[in-house]
């Protein structure tokens, strides 16, 4: 099976941010969203002292990545798990911390390319959309089982679909005649329900609905809400976390967790930070970084990426609440040059 040609988003920047934490014998990176292994391959090639634990809930992705990365021998370990299980994965491998954690969120190009998985709207395929195809409800189950109010919530919150209520009502009416089983019926409904002026902007009219269904089927925000604190807690001193998000709700959640962990809890007018009061993490990025115009032109998935990163400064110190002045007290660094 040949490795896919799809380029990982912000590959050089991701490796540059992780590399300082992986520059020692036995350093461990957890690639929490392994996919086809593009980011992991680059880390293994450019950080020769590191090993990578690749986590993915998609067994097909794991099989592909294991074949692709076999040349690196025992420096790569593939694990079938969901990324909110990072502490359990480390414990089962006899590790008490990670030196780096990487999240590249959302659906992978490999999943989009396999029509039978139902992630893509360009071809007629079963409405599945499960990242772990062995368990859980499918997109068809959501379409055929949720009431209009629940469908509206999913389309509005996860797809940011302006016509969520209109589409939800049409779905409920149509499934009374025949249940939804494949993508074509849904795509045709969306063309009918989304007004023509709206269809001419913002990409394919099915894009937002398919994104929303995928996020609901895989509980992506719920998993991320659990995974981010777990990943931060798993970092050893000097360890780094890098997150690539493609949805505003995901990026907001990532920002909240990292801000809480890099926030000072001292009065505004205090001229120094008392011992023991400095935050457990420091930011490595100033806000959310984006791909440049050149990468966006050659890699469509890069258009919506938002990258954030942080480094652990202290062991076993929980995030503290207080005044968000980390940018002044611990100025961001951009790590290794791009």
C-alpha positions as semicolon CSV with decimal commas, in nm:
position;residue;x (nm);y (nm);z (nm)
1;X;0,000;0,000;0,000
2;X;0,160;0,327;-0,109
3;X;0,183;0,619;0,128
4;X;-0,052;0,903;0,037
5;X;0,087;1,209;-0,135
6;X;-0,106;1,456;0,083
7;X;0,122;1,704;0,256
8;X;0,075;1,750;0,631
9;X;-0,026;2,105;0,721
10;X;0,246;2,338;0,855
11;X;0,487;2,045;0,864
12;X;0,812;2,240;0,902
13;X;0,667;2,469;1,168
14;X;0,528;2,178;1,369
15;X;0,861;1,995;1,368
16;X;1,050;2,315;1,458
17;X;0,825;2,370;1,760
18;X;0,859;2,010;1,881
19;X;1,229;1,957;1,808
20;X;1,380;2,130;2,117
21;X;1,183;1,898;2,346
22;X;1,287;1,589;2,149
23;X;1,661;1,658;2,132
24;X;1,771;1,400;2,387
25;X;1,808;1,022;2,393
26;X;1,480;0,842;2,447
27;X;1,258;1,149;2,411
28;X;0,894;1,055;2,346
29;X;0,642;1,228;2,124
30;X;0,276;1,129;2,135
31;X;0,123;1,192;1,794
32;X;-0,233;1,191;1,922
33;X;-0,393;1,204;1,575
34;X;-0,158;0,982;1,375
35;X;-0,355;0,956;1,051
36;X;-0,131;0,836;0,769
37;X;0,178;0,932;0,971
38;X;0,306;1,236;0,782
39;X;0,398;1,445;1,086
40;X;0,541;1,143;1,266
41;X;0,757;1,049;0,966
42;X;0,908;1,399;0,960
43;X;0,980;1,390;1,336
44;X;1,147;1,049;1,313
45;X;1,364;1,170;1,025
46;X;1,459;1,507;1,174
47;X;1,477;1,420;1,546
48;X;1,700;1,111;1,548
49;X;1,702;1,067;1,927
50;X;1,324;1,060;1,962
51;X;1,065;0,786;1,943
52;X;0,698;0,838;1,856
53;X;0,384;0,680;1,995
54;X;0,119;0,718;1,729
55;X;-0,242;0,714;1,851
56;X;-0,544;0,678;1,626
57;X;-0,898;0,544;1,665
58;X;-0,899;0,449;1,295
59;X;-0,759;0,097;1,249
60;X;-0,712;0,153;0,876
61;X;-0,496;0,458;0,946
62;X;-0,288;0,260;1,193
63;X;-0,227;-0,016;0,940
64;X;-0,117;0,236;0,678
65;X;0,107;0,426;0,919
66;X;0,272;0,108;1,050
67;X;0,363;0,007;0,696
68;X;0,485;0,356;0,610
69;X;0,697;0,388;0,925
70;X;0,830;0,031;0,946
71;X;1,172;0,152;0,831
72;X;1,212;0,327;1,168
73;X;1,180;0,002;1,363
74;X;1,101;0,027;1,733
75;X;1,126;0,407;1,728
76;X;0,759;0,400;1,626
77;X;0,475;0,240;1,821
78;X;0,120;0,248;1,689
79;X;-0,167;0,233;1,939
80;X;-0,538;0,195;1,870
81;X;-0,702;0,443;2,106
82;X;-0,891;0,771;2,120
83;X;-0,672;1,070;2,199
84;X;-0,838;1,147;2,531
85;X;-0,675;0,822;2,652
86;X;-0,317;0,958;2,638
87;X;-0,242;0,898;3,010
88;X;-0,359;0,536;2,981
89;X;-0,154;0,482;2,665
90;X;0,161;0,614;2,834
91;X;0,101;0,406;3,148
92;X;0,049;0,086;2,948
93;X;0,384;0,147;2,778
94;X;0,557;0,201;3,112
95;X;0,603;0,575;3,066
96;X;0,528;0,844;3,324
97;X;0,537;1,142;3,089
98;X;0,572;1,258;2,729
99;X;0,822;1,510;2,595
100;X;0,585;1,624;2,323
101;X;0,221;1,590;2,226
102;X;0,086;1,675;1,881
103;X;-0,278;1,713;1,778
104;X;-0,373;1,759;1,411
105;X;-0,748;1,770;1,453
106;X;-1,033;1,687;1,217
107;X;-1,070;1,438;0,936
108;X;-0,761;1,314;0,756
109;X;-0,706;1,327;0,382
110;X;-0,688;0,948;0,380
111;X;-1,037;0,923;0,528
112;X;-1,174;1,170;0,276
113;X;-1,018;0,972;-0,007
114;X;-1,192;0,646;0,087
115;X;-1,543;0,684;-0,047
116;X;-1,682;0,393;0,152
117;X;-1,611;0,580;0,478
118;X;-1,878;0,839;0,391
119;X;-1,680;1,150;0,489
120;X;-1,682;1,307;0,143
121;X;-1,984;1,462;-0,026
122;X;-1,842;1,448;-0,379
123;X;-1,936;1,081;-0,433
124;X;-2,239;0,875;-0,335
125;X;-2,140;0,652;-0,044
126;X;-2,287;0,506;0,277
127;X;-2,343;0,773;0,543
128;X;-2,098;0,634;0,797
129;X;-1,839;0,899;0,903
130;X;-1,710;0,700;1,203
131;X;-1,337;0,739;1,258
132;X;-1,346;0,401;1,431
133;X;-1,564;0,205;1,192
134;X;-1,603;-0,079;1,441
135;X;-1,816;0,101;1,697
136;X;-2,076;0,370;1,760
137;X;-2,361;0,533;1,567
138;X;-2,319;0,640;1,206
139;X;-2,414;0,962;1,033
140;X;-2,720;0,780;0,897
141;X;-2,822;0,699;1,254
142;X;-2,802;1,069;1,342
143;X;-3,001;1,177;1,038
144;X;-3,269;0,914;1,089
145;X;-3,288;0,924;1,469
146;X;-3,243;1,281;1,591
147;X;-3,546;1,505;1,616
148;X;-3,557;1,843;1,439
149;X;-3,432;2,033;1,744
150;X;-3,130;1,804;1,790
151;X;-3,046;1,819;1,421
152;X;-3,068;2,198;1,427
153;X;-2,824;2,208;1,721
154;X;-2,574;1,985;1,544
155;X;-2,586;2,177;1,216
156;X;-2,578;2,518;1,384
157;X;-2,312;2,452;1,647
158;X;-2,075;2,222;1,461
159;X;-2,135;2,330;1,102
160;X;-2,208;2,699;1,165
161;X;-2,488;2,649;0,912
162;X;-2,712;2,955;0,877
163;X;-2,998;2,745;0,744
164;X;-2,975;2,478;1,014
165;X;-3,341;2,488;1,117
166;X;-3,465;2,481;0,757
167;X;-3,238;2,188;0,670
168;X;-3,333;1,996;0,987
169;X;-3,702;2,028;0,907
170;X;-3,647;1,903;0,554
171;X;-3,447;1,605;0,682
172;X;-3,727;1,503;0,917
173;X;-3,988;1,531;0,641
174;X;-3,782;1,338;0,387
175;X;-3,693;1,050;0,618
176;X;-4,064;0,986;0,674
177;X;-4,074;0,878;0,310
178;X;-3,744;0,685;0,313
179;X;-3,454;0,674;0,559
180;X;-3,121;0,829;0,467
181;X;-2,862;0,566;0,375
182;X;-2,617;0,729;0,132
183;X;-2,473;1,074;0,078
184;X;-2,642;1,154;-0,252
185;X;-2,989;1,194;-0,101
186;X;-2,852;1,431;0,162
187;X;-2,653;1,637;-0,088
188;X;-2,960;1,672;-0,313
189;X;-3,167;1,788;-0,015
190;X;-2,906;2,050;0,072
191;X;-2,907;2,187;-0,281
192;X;-3,285;2,222;-0,258
193;X;-3,297;2,382;0,087
194;X;-3,001;2,623;0,074
195;X;-3,098;2,932;-0,130
196;X;-2,911;2,983;-0,457
197;X;-2,728;3,304;-0,348
198;X;-2,589;3,120;-0,042
199;X;-2,484;2,823;-0,255
200;X;-2,262;3,050;-0,463
201;X;-2,041;3,147;-0,165
202;X;-1,857;2,961;0,108
203;X;-1,769;2,647;-0,085
204;X;-1,980;2,340;-0,152
205;X;-2,327;2,368;0,008
206;X;-2,282;2,026;0,174
207;X;-1,951;2,115;0,339
208;X;-2,092;2,253;0,663
209;X;-2,352;1,979;0,713
210;X;-2,103;1,698;0,652
211;X;-1,856;1,859;0,893
212;X;-2,127;1,890;1,158
213;X;-2,236;1,527;1,122
214;X;-1,878;1,404;1,142
215;X;-1,811;1,602;1,459
216;X;-2,132;1,472;1,620
217;X;-2,074;1,108;1,521
218;X;-1,721;1,111;1,663
219;X;-1,791;1,337;1,964
220;X;-1,492;1,540;1,852
221;X;-1,542;1,837;2,085
222;X;-1,617;1,613;2,383
223;X;-1,303;1,409;2,321
224;X;-1,092;1,723;2,276
225;X;-1,238;1,876;2,593
226;X;-1,107;1,574;2,786
227;X;-0,788;1,531;2,586
228;X;-0,636;1,877;2,621
229;X;-0,604;1,881;3,003
230;X;-0,487;1,519;2,994
231;X;-0,219;1,602;2,739
232;X;-0,099;1,905;2,933
233;X;-0,082;1,698;3,253
234;X;0,119;1,429;3,069
235;X;0,400;1,665;2,968
236;X;0,732;1,643;3,150
237;X;0,933;1,956;3,228
238;X;1,047;2,105;2,899
239;X;0,781;1,910;2,714
240;X;0,586;2,079;2,438
241;X;0,228;2,057;2,313
242;X;0,140;2,161;1,958
243;X;-0,221;2,174;1,833
244;X;-0,352;2,231;1,481
245;X;-0,726;2,309;1,480
246;X;-0,950;2,369;1,179
247;X;-1,278;2,466;1,345
248;X;-1,347;2,776;1,554
249;X;-1,497;2,576;1,842
250;X;-1,191;2,349;1,855
251;X;-0,951;2,642;1,848
252;X;-1,146;2,822;2,120
253;X;-1,127;2,518;2,346
254;X;-0,752;2,480;2,285
255;X;-0,699;2,848;2,356
256;X;-0,892;2,826;2,684
257;X;-0,687;2,534;2,814
258;X;-0,351;2,683;2,718
259;X;-0,445;3,027;2,848
260;X;-0,544;2,880;3,186
261;X;-0,211;2,698;3,209
262;X;-0,003;3,006;3,118
263;X;-0,188;3,258;3,334
264;X;-0,038;3,435;3,636
265;X;-0,231;3,467;3,963
266;X;-0,066;3,777;4,111
267;X;-0,182;4,140;4,146
268;X;-0,144;4,364;3,842
269;X;0,086;4,609;4,018
270;X;0,326;4,349;4,164
271;X;0,673;4,423;4,018
272;X;0,790;4,060;4,039
273;X;0,651;3,709;4,033
274;X;0,680;3,542;4,376
275;X;0,851;3,205;4,389
276;X;0,603;2,929;4,315
277;X;0,351;3,161;4,147
278;X;0,481;3,152;3,792
279;X;0,254;2,956;3,554
280;X;0,318;2,588;3,472
281;X;0,332;2,651;3,097
282;X;0,451;2,925;2,867
283;X;0,314;2,998;2,522
284;X;0,535;2,933;2,221
285;X;0,305;3,105;1,972
286;X;0,167;3,456;1,974
287;X;-0,202;3,391;1,926
288;X;-0,297;3,136;1,663
289;X;-0,057;3,094;1,372
290;X;-0,188;3,044;1,020
291;X;-0,044;2,892;0,705
292;X;0,102;3,140;0,460
293;X;-0,054;3,215;0,123
294;X;0,179;2,980;-0,063
295;X;0,086;2,679;0,149
296;X;-0,283;2,763;0,135
297;X;-0,261;2,774;-0,245
298;X;-0,097;2,431;-0,269
299;X;-0,270;2,258;0,022
300;X;-0,642;2,346;0,053
301;X;-0,668;2,196;0,402
302;X;-0,423;2,460;0,527
303;X;-0,665;2,744;0,462
304;X;-0,846;2,709;0,795
305;X;-0,565;2,587;1,021
306;X;-0,495;2,760;1,353
307;X;-0,179;2,646;1,532
308;X;-0,106;2,697;1,902
309;X;0,181;2,563;2,113
310;X;0,311;2,576;2,471
311;X;0,597;2,439;2,683
312;X;0,584;2,301;3,037
313;X;0,799;2,492;3,287
314;X;0,725;2,313;3,615
315;X;0,625;1,960;3,722
316;X;0,295;1,867;3,883
317;X;0,161;2,220;3,908
318;X;-0,203;2,254;3,804
319;X;-0,318;2,551;3,595
320;X;-0,409;2,853;3,804
321;X;-0,674;3,120;3,755
322;X;-0,590;3,487;3,760
323;X;-0,489;3,772;3,536
324;X;-0,393;3,669;3,181
325;X;-0,060;3,853;3,169
326;X;0,154;3,560;3,061
327;X;0,246;3,742;2,740
328;X;0,419;4,013;2,944
329;X;0,576;3,794;3,213
330;X;0,680;3,501;2,993
331;X;0,705;3,636;2,639
332;X;0,631;3,390;2,359
333;X;0,921;3,239;2,173
334;X;0,903;3,103;1,825
335;X;1,151;2,823;1,896
336;X;1,360;2,700;1,608
337;X;1,346;2,905;1,288
338;X;1,112;2,792;1,018
